[in-house]
C-alpha cells in the first residue's frame, strides 16, 4: 500500500514535469499535441474506485492546466477519460482475465491489449480535449485532424516511455 502510494506520487510528479517541460514545448506541427500525462490514468490499478480515479485524474489534469494556462481543459478531459475507463476495460477484457492482475500494464496484460486499451482512451481524451478547446462545430474538421494525428504519436511516446521507465519482464523460459 505504502509503496503503491509513493510510486503513484512519483509517477504523478514525473509525468506532469515531462508534459509541461518537454512535450508541451516540442513542436510537432500545428495539429500534433502529444498528451503523455495520461499514463497516470492508464496505469491506475484495476481495483481503483471510480471516484478515486476521477479525483486523481482531475488533479493531474488540473496540474497540467495550471502550467499551460488552460483553465480546466485538461482536467475536464482527464476526468471524462477516467469516467469512461471502466467501460473501456469491460469491453476489452473479460472479468476472468483481470482477476489476478493488479494494473493495466504491458507487462501484466500484454502489448496488444494495452495498445487497444490506450488507443481507445486516448481517442476519448483527445476528442474531448480538442472539442472543448475549439468549442465550435465549425472546427470539427480541425478537431478530428488533431485527434487523428495526436493519438498515434501520443501512443507511440507512451509505449516508449513505459518501456524506458519500467522494462517489461520476459515471460518466456530462456
C-alpha positions, 0 to 999 in steps of 0.5 A: 500500500505504502509503496503503491502510494509513493510510486503513484506520487512519483509517477504523478510528479514525473509525468506532469514535469515531462508534459509541461517541460518537454512535450508541451514545448516540442513542436510537432506541427500545428495539429500534433499535441502529444498528451503523455500525462495520461499514463497516470490514468492508464496505469491506475490499478484495476481495483481503483474506485471510480471516484478515486480515479476521477479525483486523481485524474482531475488533479493531474489534469488540473496540474497540467492546466495550471502550467499551460494556462488552460483553465480546466481543459485538461482536467475536464478531459482527464476526468471524462477519460477516467469516467469512461475507463471502466467501460473501456476495460469491460469491453476489452477484457473479460472479468476472468482475465483481470482477476489476478492482475493488479494494473493495466500494464504491458507487462501484466496484460500484454502489448496488444491489449494495452495498445487497444486499451490506450488507443481507445482512451486516448481517442476519448481524451483527445476528442474531448480535449480538442472539442472543448478547446475549439468549442465550435462545430465549425472546427470539427474538421480541425478537431478530428485532424488533431485527434487523428494525428495526436493519438498515434504519436501520443501512443507511440511516446507512451509505449516508449516511455513505459518501456524506458521507465519500467522494462517489461519482464520476459515471460518466456523460459530462456 
